[in-house]
């Protein structure tokens, strides 16, 4: 499989890392949906078999070939349905993981934007503030010791 997880560094996570992780999870979800989904369809197609060329049932039971085949068919149908349900569940969880990662990245971006705005406001306040008094000069604010 050619999908490699993004390198998130040593406990340092940036927004770009989160974006890369979300992209990786999306590719993984696509892989599950496309490749494994395709294989499941092929398995179901092969399960139908060829009714013109009946085959003997391996590991037959004393119930007879028809009953053996029916039991094996029921077991195969059930396991295939279980596998499909698990794959859909994995796909759903991957979609949730991607959404959560994107939400975290958005929160990081929002926090960075707020911090930048606060920094600019602090700079404006500092620029508009009165300069500090010279050494030995009386302070401009009331001071009581």
Order of alpha helices (4+ residues) and beta strands (2+ residues): alpha-alpha-alpha
